[in-house]
Amino acid sequence: MPAYFADTESGDYYGLSSSGEDLVGRHAWSAWAVTEPQSGRGQGAAGYSWSGLGNPVLGVSGGQTRDLVRTSYSDSSRHTAREREQRLAVSAMFRRRRMHGSASLTLGSELIQRQRLPDRVYGDSLGRPVTLRYPNGRLFGIGGTLAYSNTSLRFYSISPEDGVTVRVDLHRLWSRALYPAPDFGDTETRVALAAYRAVARITWSRAVMAVRANGLVRNGRGASWAGVGGVSNGTLNLDFISFGGSRLLPVRGFPSGVRAGTRAWSAGIEWRMPLFLVERGINVPPLFLERTWALAFVDAGDAWAPRSQGGRPTGCDGGPCLDGYPLDPLLSAGAELGLRGTAIHWLTIALRFGIARQLAGGSGTVTYLALGG
């Protein structure tokens, strides 16, 4: 299903979405589009998949997205710029399903047309305006994703249980220009790991210990920076569209993008326990509260960039060091109260009310409301 993510240019967006599938699940399609009336900037995508061969599942997609990226300017400095990216992609997914686990391998390629504009006027050391070094680019990319999961999820589970999930993404871009600009083209590697263990039965469900770790490395002078921080939002599923989406590198208690770079990681440990199985509702308005749960967590994360990618190493003063940066990650701890229910008889909603305390990299206390569980 299509999903709209909040990690893009800020503004008030309006849009629509639709998707469909035939009765036997051989053909499936989806499409979405949004626009910001104030600026007229629009984003959208459409995709189609065919599983008539059984294995692999073949897909084609295309669309246009907008984002804020950090890139090179004419004086060799690096600042943010508005990026419009038009993309056409094809993919093949090979699946292997078993009773106690599943694995998949997805291979794909894409063509990208990229345009960048300064988000504001920047100046050099003498105050003279600077321009983008490489404002446009045509790119070709290939990529692959390997995923495995053997977790279980029962009817009364509050979390995946008794298993692990592993996902590795590799992506490579090349410039298609006659004289390739070194600012375009990069390699990206992402790794996501999670482990879940049900440790005790409490009332109507089981408490779960969960551990996760995410890492990202981007190489090449065209590599954009990834931000660390924020709350990992869940998804509001309306059957025909999903809102929200998981933040790549969350650290609860800190604002999104508080640190950024081409090397980044995030990790966390959680204790999740059930509270009350309510199963009560009202008719007007039609609201139904199904269950509640609580969790305690500790999060950590950091991000940096080498000097060749615009980073500014600060030195280590004899302490632990990596790429010229001291090992001084963000650290936070806190708790959440979660609830899940139904509105208007068919809309399932999960909400999390949280409080997080900054233990390293800050000293503040943050409260938040997040979507999904």
C-alpha positions in Angstrom: 0.0 0.0 0.0 1.2 3.5 -0.6 2.6 5.4 2.4 3.3 9.1 2.9 6.3 9.9 5.1 6.8 13.0 7.1 10.5 13.3 6.4 10.2 15.6 3.5 9.7 19.4 2.9 7.5 20.8 5.6 4.1 22.3 4.7 0.4 21.5 4.6 -0.2 18.8 2.0 -3.5 17.6 0.5 -3.8 14.5 -1.7 -5.4 11.3 -2.6 -4.5 7.7 -2.9 -6.0 4.5 -4.3 -4.9 0.8 -4.7 -6.4 -2.4 -6.0 -5.8 -6.2 -6.4 -7.6 -8.8 -8.5 -9.5 -11.7 -6.8 -6.6 -14.2 -7.1 -3.8 -11.8 -6.1 -2.0 -11.9 -9.5 -2.2 -8.2 -10.3 -1.9 -5.4 -7.8 -1.5 -1.6 -8.2 -1.3 1.5 -6.1 -1.0 5.3 -6.6 -0.9 8.4 -4.5 -0.4 12.1 -5.0 -0.1 15.1 -2.7 0.3 18.8 -3.3 1.1 21.9 -1.2 -1.3 24.6 -2.3 0.8 27.5 -1.0 3.8 26.7 -3.2 2.2 24.4 -5.8 4.8 21.7 -5.2 3.5 18.2 -5.8 4.7 14.7 -5.1 3.3 11.4 -6.2 4.0 7.8 -7.3 2.3 4.8 -8.9 3.3 1.1 -9.0 2.2 -2.2 -10.4 3.2 -5.7 -9.5 2.5 -9.1 -11.2 2.8 -12.4 -9.5 1.7 -14.7 -12.3 5.0 -16.6 -12.2 4.6 -17.3 -8.5 8.3 -16.6 -8.0 9.6 -13.9 -8.6 7.0 -11.1 -8.2 7.7 -8.5 -10.9 7.1 -4.8 -10.3 7.4 -1.4 -12.0 6.9 2.0 -10.4 7.5 5.6 -11.0 7.0 9.0 -9.4 8.3 12.3 -8.2 9.4 13.2 -4.7 10.8 16.4 -3.1 13.2 16.6 -0.2 15.8 18.8 1.6 19.4 17.5 1.1 22.8 18.7 2.1 25.1 19.2 -1.0 28.1 21.0 -2.3 28.2 24.7 -3.3 30.6 26.6 -5.6 33.0 27.5 -2.7 33.3 23.8 -1.7 31.0 24.4 1.4 28.0 22.2 2.0 24.5 23.5 2.7 21.0 22.4 2.2 19.1 22.6 -1.0 15.6 21.7 -2.3 15.7 18.5 -4.4 13.2 17.2 -6.9 13.7 13.6 -7.9 11.8 11.8 -10.7 12.3 8.1 -10.7 11.4 5.0 -12.8 12.1 1.6 -11.3 11.7 -2.1 -12.0 12.1 -4.9 -9.5 11.9 -8.7 -9.0 11.3 -10.2 -5.6 12.0 -13.8 -4.8 10.2 -15.2 -1.7 10.7 -18.3 0.4 8.0 -19.0 3.0 8.1 -21.6 5.7 6.0 -22.4 8.7 8.4 -20.8 11.2 9.9 -18.1 9.0 10.2 -16.3 5.7 12.9 -14.8 3.6 13.0 -12.6 0.5 15.5 -11.2 -2.0 14.5 -8.2 -4.0 16.7 -7.0 -7.0 16.0 -3.8 -8.9 17.2 -1.0 -11.1 16.1 2.6 -11.6 16.5 5.7 -13.7 16.6 9.0 -11.9 16.3 12.6 -13.0 17.4 15.0 -10.2 17.2 18.7 -9.9 18.4 20.8 -7.0 17.8 24.5 -6.1 19.2 26.5 -3.1 16.7 26.7 -0.3 18.0 30.2 0.5 20.9 32.5 -0.4 24.2 31.4 1.0 27.5 33.4 1.1 31.2 32.6 1.1 33.7 33.9 3.6 33.6 37.3 2.0 29.8 37.5 1.9 29.5 36.9 -1.8 26.6 34.7 -2.9 27.5 31.1 -3.8 25.7 28.7 -6.2 25.1 25.0 -6.4 28.1 23.1 -7.8 26.0 20.4 -9.5 22.4 21.5 -9.7 21.2 18.8 -12.1 21.9 15.1 -12.6 20.8 12.0 -14.5 21.4 8.8 -12.6 21.2 5.1 -13.0 21.0 2.8 -10.0 20.9 -0.8 -9.0 20.0 -2.2 -5.6 19.1 -5.3 -3.6 17.3 -6.1 -0.4 17.7 -9.3 1.7 15.2 -9.8 4.5 14.5 -12.6 7.0 12.0 -13.0 9.8 11.0 -15.8 12.1 8.9 -13.9 14.7 5.5 -15.0 15.8 2.4 -12.8 16.5 -0.6 -14.2 18.2 -4.1 -12.7 18.5 -3.5 -11.2 22.0 0.2 -10.3 21.4 1.2 -6.8 22.1 4.5 -7.2 20.1 6.3 -9.7 17.8 7.6 -12.5 19.9 10.3 -15.2 20.0 12.3 -14.5 16.9 14.5 -12.1 15.0 14.2 -9.9 11.9 17.1 -9.0 9.7 17.1 -6.6 6.7 20.1 -5.6 4.6 19.8 -3.0 1.8 22.5 -2.2 -0.8 22.1 0.6 -3.3 24.5 2.1 -5.9 24.0 5.1 -8.2 26.0 6.2 -11.2 25.8 9.4 -13.2 24.6 9.1 -16.8 26.0 12.5 -17.9 28.6 12.8 -20.6 31.0 14.2 -18.0 29.9 12.7 -14.7 29.7 15.2 -11.9 31.5 13.7 -8.8 28.8 15.2 -6.6 26.2 12.7 -8.0 26.5 9.0 -7.6 26.9 7.2 -4.3 26.7 3.9 -2.5 24.3 3.2 0.4 24.3 0.3 2.8 21.6 -0.1 5.4 21.3 -2.8 8.1 18.3 -3.3 10.4 18.3 -5.9 13.2 15.7 -6.7 15.8 15.2 -9.5 18.4 12.1 -10.3 20.5 11.7 -12.7 23.4 8.5 -13.4 25.4 9.7 -13.7 29.0 6.6 -13.9 31.2 2.8 -14.2 30.9 1.0 -11.2 32.6 -2.8 -11.3 32.7 -4.1 -11.7 29.2 -0.8 -11.5 27.2 2.9 -12.0 27.5 5.6 -9.4 28.4 8.3 -9.1 25.7 12.0 -8.0 25.8 12.9 -6.3 22.5 16.3 -5.2 21.2 16.9 -3.3 17.9 19.8 -1.8 16.0 19.9 0.2 12.7 22.9 1.4 10.8 23.6 3.4 7.6 26.7 4.2 5.6 26.7 6.4 2.5 29.8 6.8 0.4 30.5 9.1 -2.5 30.5 12.9 -2.8 26.9 12.8 -3.9 25.8 11.1 -0.7 23.1 12.9 1.2 23.1 13.1 5.0 20.8 11.1 7.2 19.4 12.5 10.5 19.3 10.8 13.9 16.6 11.5 16.5 12.9 11.7 17.0 10.2 9.2 17.6 9.6 6.1 15.4 6.1 6.7 14.2 3.8 3.9 13.3 1.3 3.6 10.6 -2.4 4.6 10.4 -4.0 2.0 8.1 -7.2 3.1 6.3 -7.2 0.0 4.0 -6.7 2.2 0.9 -3.9 4.4 2.3 -1.4 4.4 5.1 -0.2 7.5 6.9 3.0 7.8 8.9 5.9 5.4 8.6 8.9 4.3 10.6 11.6 6.8 11.1 14.9 5.3 10.0 17.1 6.2 13.0 15.0 7.1 16.0 16.2 8.3 19.4 13.3 9.2 21.5 13.7 12.4 23.6 15.6 14.3 20.9 14.3 16.2 17.9 14.5 14.7 14.5 17.8 15.4 12.7 19.5 16.7 15.9 22.7 15.0 14.5 23.3 14.1 10.8 25.9 12.6 8.6 26.7 9.9 6.1 27.5 7.4 8.9 24.7 6.9 11.4 23.3 4.4 13.8 20.5 4.0 16.3 19.8 1.3 18.9 17.3 0.6 21.6 16.2 -1.9 24.2 12.6 -2.1 25.5 10.5 -4.0 28.1 6.9 -4.3 26.9 4.1 -5.5 29.1 0.3 -5.7 28.8 -2.0 -3.7 31.0 -5.7 -4.0 30.5 -7.9 -5.9 28.0 -10.7 -3.4 28.0 -12.9 -4.5 25.0 -15.5 -1.8 25.6 -17.0 0.9 23.4 -19.7 3.5 22.8 -22.1 3.9 20.0 -22.1 7.7 19.6 -19.5 8.4 18.4 -18.6 4.9 17.4 -15.5 4.3 19.4 -14.1 1.0 20.8 -11.1 0.6 23.1 -9.6 -2.9 22.8 -6.4 -3.1 24.8 -3.7 -1.1 26.6 0.0 -1.7 27.3 3.1 -0.1 28.7 6.8 -0.1 27.9 10.1 1.2 29.3 13.0 1.9 27.0 16.6 3.1 26.6 17.6 4.6 23.2 21.0 5.6 21.8 22.3 6.9 18.4 24.8 9.1 16.7 25.8 10.4 13.2 28.8 12.0 11.6 30.5 12.5 8.2 34.1 12.3 7.0 35.9 15.5 6.0 35.7 14.4 2.3 31.9 14.6 2.6 31.6 17.9 4.4 32.2 16.7 7.9 34.2 18.8 10.4 36.0 16.4 12.8 36.3 17.9 16.2 39.2 15.8 17.6 39.1 13.3 20.4 41.3 14.6 23.2 42.7 11.2 23.8 39.4 9.5 24.2 37.7 6.9 21.9 37.5 8.2 18.4 36.1 7.3 15.0 36.8 9.3 11.7 38.1 12.1 13.9 34.9 12.3 16.0 34.7 11.4 19.7 32.4 8.5 20.5 29.8 10.6 22.3 26.3 9.2 21.3 23.0 10.5 22.2 21.3 8.6 25.1 17.8 8.7 26.5 15.4 6.7 28.6 11.7 6.8 29.2 8.3 5.1 29.2 5.3 4.9 27.0 1.6 4.1 27.5 -0.1 2.5 24.4 -3.7 1.8 23.5 -5.4 0.3 20.5 -9.0 0.6 19.5 -11.4 1.1 16.6 -13.2 4.2 15.3 -16.2 4.2 13.0 -16.4 0.4 13.2 -13.5 -0.3 10.8 -10.6 2.1 11.4 -8.0 0.6 13.7 -5.9 3.1 15.6 -3.0 2.6 17.9 -1.6 5.6 19.9 1.5 5.9 22.2 1.8 8.5 24.9 5.4 8.9 25.9 7.9 10.7 28.1 11.7 10.6 27.5 14.6 12.0 29.5 17.9 13.0 27.8 20.8 11.3 29.5 23.7 12.2 27.2 23.8 14.9 24.5 21.2 17.0 26.4 19.4 17.4 29.7 15.8 18.0 28.7 12.6 16.0 29.3 10.2 15.5 26.3 6.6 14.3 26.1 5.1 13.1 22.9 2.2 11.4 21.2 3.0 8.9 18.5 1.0 6.9 16.0 1.2 3.1 15.9 2.3 0.4 18.3 
